[in-house]
Amino acid sequence: MTESADVVDRGPNWRLVDERDFLRRSLEDAEREHAAGDLSDADYVRLRGRDGSRLAEVDAQVAHASE
């Protein structure tokens, strides 16, 4: 299977779904790192705000594309 065929097989919203999954993992990682003391409070708040906002945008785009 060629790379272009792989993209078609993953559906038209694969980039959004990949980004959504990445952002979810990023938020989970930030939570763990903050709990372990490896991420400062300020960095944690910044990452949660940035990635949380983008995740809400991507979730809305995925939902709209699925209608």
Secondary structure by P-SEA (a helix, b strand, c coil): ccaaaaaaaaccaaaaaaaaaaaaaaaaaaaaaaaaccccaaaaaaaaaaaaaaaaaaaaaaaaaac
